Amino acid sequence: MARERLYLFDTTLRDGAQTNGVDFTLNDKLAIARMLDDLGIDYIEGGYPGANLTDTQLFAQERGLKATFTAFGMARRPGRSTSNDPGLAALLEAKADAICFVAKSWDYHVRVALETSPEENLASIRDSVRAAARGGREVLLDCEHFFDGYKANPQFALACAKAAVDEGARWVVLCDTNGGALPHEVEKIVGEVVKVIPGDRVGIHAHNDTEQAVANSLAAVRAGARQIQGALNGLGERCGNANLVSIIPTLKLKGEFADRFDIGVSHAQLKTLAHASHTLDEMLNRAPNRHAPYVGESAFATKAGIHASAIMKEPATYEHVPPDAVGNRRKLLVSDQAGKSNVLAELDRIGLKVDKDDPRIVRLLDVVKEREAIGYAYEAADASFELLARRVLGKVPNYFDVEKFDVNIEQRDNALGERVTVSLAVVKVKVEGETLISAAEGNGPVNALDLALRKDLGKYQSYIRGLELTDYRVRILNGGTEAVTRVLIESQDETGERWTTVGVSSNIIDASFQALMDSIVYKLVRSGAPA
């Protein structure tokens, strides 16, 4: 049986840019657009030409994308003609393959927000779509507040959508703008819409204010919609948009959808999904959500020993899809709850071949449990566990010795007469009998220590040149000023590989130093640095 085509519309660069704390540069937008294009997205909404300098520049140039690059903007404003509306003119002049107009479809908003009549709102939709279609553009209409509008006045909401279709719009997109609709409501209402407008002209744009955006999008598809709008990692205003990183693999790997529909993302492209998700987070300078479905670090992580034992026999016992299908990997966590199966699986993953009856396995498990009892967390620190395992098995070279380090914090007036706090770290290391002393100032004591430690490691310097600290997390394990502190450090190298290390001490600097040391040694081990 021939499968129907579902179309993916990404609004990361437009609606996603409204996320609190997100501010894309022109280069960011171009890089993300190329990444989305490589992923196989059908439509990429670039932004709102004329609304800001970045978007205006973006739509003034050629981009060389296979996807339909789409400009977003308001339909003709009430009381103006299409020839006398600067916003509409900017859309028509933009170098875009398609134009997505936004218009009210809730009579309450027409009356209160636009302060105009239903008839004028419908005329605005018709005029705008007609003008863009005459200009040779593919046209979409975002029916803003459609589901709330349909509940209040279904005749008017439908009339708005039908007005666009009648004037040549390729798609009418039903927007749950306030994000309050529930899946059963979306499925019912979309089912009514496709009785009037063909489903292959209907899209869904869901917001996540009740954590239902993905479910609402899939409900719309079940009811007949054939375009899904969303954003990478669920970016978007307030609580975000439907997360395409969750929707894409569901459409591709779950039989209910995969057997009925084709999407523009191939299985090969699907394997790049985790990388795309993490790349976006890196561009935004934030740590990836480790609990994100499909692509998160914990998405295929198993902690309980009985689960790990089953997974080693047959992964499908505890995995709903193969992790490598989305570019992720299986993790059998090693913790105080782990059994031999977890340890053996993790050793196998990192390439340490050990017989399952080797007595060192029991010793390693005992050491893990002893150290976790005093605050270490190896389930969250894969690199530190690997080093611990290699040490118990006698397989970590002694690359260098840190003879001492010193960290000072000084508050003083700078050259501008401003009061500043400056951290200075000095580290003394010995590499092959040679003593090396490095000093560095940093943004806080840990940053200073990190910079000083990596400043000069002699013959190993070339191996750590691409190493950088990407995340730093502190957990106080008990109360009082004498509290024990756990530090987790996430690092990344020039290849994009990420790993996490852990340190525990009553002194936060000492705990940080442990984690920093593990990070450097791990990089040397993985790079095959000579002892």
Buried (B, 14 or more C-beta within 10 A) or exposed (E): EEEEEBBBBBBBBBBBBBBEEBEBEBEBBBBBBBBBBBBBBBBBBBBBBBBEEBBBBBBEEEBEBEBBBBBBBBBBBBEBEBEEBEBBBBBBBBBBBBBBBBBBBBBBBBBEEBEBEBEBBBBBBBBBBBBBBEEEBBBBBBBBBBBBBBEBBEEBBBBBBBBBBEBBBBBBBBBBBBBEBBBEBBBEBBBBBBEEBEBBBBBBBBBBBBEBBBBBBBBBBBBBBBBBBBBBBBBBBEBBBBBBBBBBBBBBBEEEBBEBBBBBBEEEBBBBBBBBBBBBBBBBEBBBBBEBBBBBBBBBBBBBBEBBBBBBEEBEEBBEBEBEBBBBEBBBBBBBEBBBBBBBBBBEBBEBEBEEEEEBBEEBBEBBBEBBEEBBBBBBBBBBBBBBBBEBBEEBEEBBEEEEBEBEEEEEEEEEEEEEEBBBBBBBBEBEEEEBEBBBBBEBBBBBBBBBBBBBBBEBEEBBEBBEBBBBBEBEEEEEEEEBBBBBBBBBBEEEEBBBBBBBBBEBBBBBBBBBBBBBBBBBBBBEBEE
